[in-house]
Amino acid sequence: MKYILCFMRLLLVGGILLGWYAAVSVPVYALRTDDVTADAAVVLGAAAWGSRPSPVYRERLNHAIALYQQGKVERLIFTGGVGIKSTQSEAEIGRQYALGRGVPDSAILLEPQSTSTIENLTNVRQLAAENDLHTFLIVSTPSHMKRAMLIAKRLGLDAYTSPTRSTLWLRNGTRQQLYVREVLGYAHHLLLFW
C-alpha cells in the first residue's frame, strides 16, 4: 500500500510538472518564426464553411500565399479533409482560394484526406517524398505551432515555423479555448511519444 501511495504521488507531481511545462512552452514557442526559405509551405487545415475557408483558415492561406509570392517557398501544400460544414475538402478549398489570388496550379499540392494534425503531417511526408520536397515551413496559428512542430520532427520532416500573425477570432474566448486545447494536446503528444 505504501508503494502504491508513493507511486500515485509521483504520478501527480509528474502530471503537474508536465502541465506546467506545456502551459509555459506553448505560448513562448508561439512567438517564434523561422526566417528561412523552404521547398514548400504546409498549410495545416482548419474549418471551411461551404466552399469558403473559415476566417482562421483564410489567414493561414493568406500567409502561405504571401510566402510563395515573396519567394520563401516554391510550392504550397494544402491539407485537410471534408469537414462538418463543407462538402469539399479543406485542401481543395485552399487550392481554389490560392488560384483566385494568382498562385499557379503547378505550385499547389493537395493532401485532402486528413482530419487531424498528425494525419496532416503523416500524409504530407508521403506526398513530399513523391514530389522530391525536403524542407517545409509549417503554417498554422501561433498556439498550434509547438504541437505541430513536435509531430513534424517526430515524423522526420525538416520543418520550420511560420505562424500566421493576422488571425481574427470570432469570439473573445476562442483564443483562450485554443490555447487550453493546444496545451493539453502538446502534453498528450509529449506523453504519447516519450
DASUL-V949295 format. One record per run of one state. SS is the DSSP state (H for helix, E for strand, L for the rest). FROM is the first residue (numbers start at 1). LEN is the number of residues. If there is no record, write none. Layout:
ss:SS from:FROM len:LEN
ss:SS from:FROM len:LEN
This chain:
ss:L from:1 len:1
ss:H from:2 len:28
ss:L from:30 len:8
ss:E from:38 len:6
ss:L from:44 len:4
ss:E from:48 len:2
ss:L from:50 len:2
ss:E from:52 len:2
ss:L from:54 len:1
ss:H from:55 len:15
ss:L from:70 len:3
ss:E from:73 len:7
ss:L from:80 len:2
ss:E from:82 len:1
ss:L from:83 len:6
ss:E from:89 len:1
ss:H from:90 len:10
ss:L from:100 len:5
ss:H from:105 len:3
ss:E from:108 len:4
ss:L from:112 len:5
ss:H from:117 len:14
ss:L from:131 len:4
ss:E from:135 len:5
ss:L from:140 len:1
ss:E from:141 len:1
ss:H from:142 len:13
ss:L from:155 len:3
ss:E from:158 len:4
ss:L from:162 len:2
ss:E from:164 len:1
ss:L from:165 len:9
ss:H from:174 len:19
ss:L from:193 len:2
